Structure formats: C-alpha cells, structure tokens
Amino acid sequence: MSAPLAALFLREWRVARRIGGSGAMGVVFFLTLVAIVPFALGPDPNLLARIGPAILWIAALLATLLCLDRLFQADAEDGSLDLFHLAETPLELAVLVKCAAHWAATGLPLILAAPFLGLMLQQETMALLGVVATLLVGTPALTLIGAIGAAATVTVRRGGLLMALLVLPLTIPVLIFGVSAAQAASGGTVPFYAPFAILCAITLAALALCPFAAAAALRYLGE
Amino acid sequence: MRLCVENLSVSRGGRLVLDRLSFSLSAGQALVVTGPNGAGKSTLLRAIAGLLPRAGGAVALAGGPPDVELPQQAHYLAHSDGLKSALTVEENLGFWSRYLARAPDRRSRTVDAALGVVGLGHIAGAPFGALSAGQKRRAALARLLVAFRPLWLLDEPLTALDRASREKFAAAMRDHCANGGLIVAATHEPLGLDEASTLTLGAS
C-alpha cells in the first residue's frame, strides 16, 4: 500500500517543482502581496506591527487558493484521473497524498518565507514565532478545504474563480483563529493556546473529512 | 479467465447509447469493436472499466483472484495519455508501474524493457512534453506493459502511429494474449491481430 503512495507523492512533488508547476507561483505571489502592503499603508511601524499577522495570513490564504485550482484539473485533462479510479489505492488516499505533496511544494515555502517578510512588517520575535506556528498548523487545513473546491470544479474550464468563491467561506474559521492566535503570541488579553488549540482542531477535522468529500466529488463528476 | 458482458445498457445525456449488449471473451482472445462515430465504442470501454454508471446489465471478469474487482485488473487507454509533460518518459512510466501494479508479477516488464518494446529506449530521459504525437502514443502504450493487468481496454490505440510502431504494438498485443490476457479494442483501423473477433456497434 505504501509504495504506490510514495510514488504518487514523488510524482506530484516533481510536477510542482518543475518549470510551470505551482511551487514557485504561490511563494512569489505571497512575497508580492506582503511587499506592497507597506507602500499602500504608509511606513508607520506601530500600524504595521499591529496588522502584520493579519496581512501575512491573508496573503497565505490567497496564495494557497491561487495554486489549488489545477490540483485535480491537470489530472483530469491528461487522463490520469481515470487511471486513479482503476488503481487499487483508494481515491481518498490518493487525494490525501496529492494534498500533502501540494502543501509540501507550495505551503511550506510560504511558511519559510513568512519570518523574513514579517521583519518587513515590524514584527517582533514572539510575533514572528506566533505567525510561523499558526501558519504551520493552519495552512494544511487551507489546502485540504481547497481540495474540495478543486474537486467540485474539476470539469469547469477556468474554474479558479468559482473555486475561490466556493472555498473562501469555508476557510474563514481558519483565518479567524489563525490570526487571533498569531496576535495573541505577541501579547494581549487572549492566551495563545486557546485559539491555537481550536486551529489545531480545525486542521485535524479537515484532515479527517476533506479527502472523503473531495474523492466523492471526483467520483460523482467522473461519471 | 473470462470476460462476460450481459445485457449491458448505458445511457449518456438521457440517450440510451448501449442497449442490452452481450458478449463474452476468453483468455487469450482479442475483440475489435467497430462502428461509426457515436455508435458507443468509447462508452462501452468506459462502462467495462467502471468509469461510467451502468443503466442495466452486468460486467464480470471470471476466473481472476477472488478479492480483486474488475477495474483493478484492467488497463484503460483512451485519447489522453495519462502522462505528465513536465516529467521525463522514464519518471512517468516508473510512477504508473508502481501505482498500477498489484503484487510483483513476472509478466510485468521493467520500464527500460517496455520502452525497448515500443522503440523509445533512446529518449527515456526526455521530458514527455517534448515528444512528437506518435512518440507520446508509444509512451502511453508502454504503460500497458510496465504493470501486468489481464484485461486491456484500448480506445483507438493506433492513433498517430507509423507502420513500424503499429507492427511492434501488434506483436506486444499478441504477446499479451499468449500470456493469457484479454483485449477489447475500439478502432477504425485494422489492429494487425488475425485471430481477433469483431463486434460491430450500429449507430442508433
């Protein structure tokens, strides 16, 4: 069982890292978005320090959604999706592995870039740690929830916008608890662990539910 | 091993494309499905593979391992190749050999051997996207060889192939039949299999 999944992970990882893959696109978009914010808001250190975690989180959310629309569509176009139906590996596990590889190729670079961009937004050490910790826990949930939208729009040409509309409301809880935990890390009245624990719970629930929802959508639309 | 299709009905878009179709095929036999465009050739192959819901009837592969369902014993080759442009031919086939193969089988070929059969050994390291249409087709055919599955469902397998490649693929199909495999192929052109029986679907 594990050899096919390892092979799938490696294939997805390679496709994402090659030229034209989604790996670099997300992190460049993230960098662009965060870099232009100080120009738009003005260089007030206090303001940037206060809204920095929120900006990093919004940018991470949009960068994740930007890269997700091709998650299953590329496979549907080149016929791989039909072959996944014929494989012994359950489609749910294939979806989960595809999400894991996609997160490793696009989500992980965002998290690695976040501390450096955080410095541009006047974040202190504790705030930087808070943002990195919440992104590390929260972005897998964004990828998994986005996979449902990607599966539901797999037959729609240029379905990226429709996918974003479907998925954005579902990602709001992740955003709320991610940002509040990140802000709590640098002080404030709310303890860090309360919103952080809820964020962890959302990610675990997404991990358990989303592969089934996405695989069900793919099965239904494949017919 | 025997493929039995009984009273198979499939409707697409509210129209009954296949109406109570029955045939059976024994191990080592090939069936060529012919008929005009829209007669339901591709629909038949997709319905056998379990990729389309059946409106009625049954499809069964008797005599195989009891715990394995029919789709997991079938190779499906359609117009799209199932291979990624960004990866090399070798990486693509290596992936499918590991993803589609069940337990190791002496009838599965290595990636190198399969590429040799279709005559692509010299460009194994080239990106799949850089190949010509005929070479892409040959790489897709090599996928059938890297993981042994008894039933081949081929939809227009010879598209874009030159004469030499057709002969090579005909030899590979004869090999497959000799190994106890079954082939159902939808095509407008002769496959080069003398012993194949023919099923003609009428346009309706």
Interface residues (C-beta under 8 A of the other chain):
Chain A: A3 P4 A6 A7 L8 L10 R11 R14 V15 R18 I19 G20 G21 A74 E77 D78 G79 S80 D82 L83 H85 L86 A87 E88 T89 G222 E223
Chain B: A49 G50 L51 L52 P53 V68 P71 Q72 A74 H75 Y76 A78 H79 S80 D81 G82 L83 K84 S85 A86 L87 E91 G94 F95 W96 R98 Y99 L100 R102
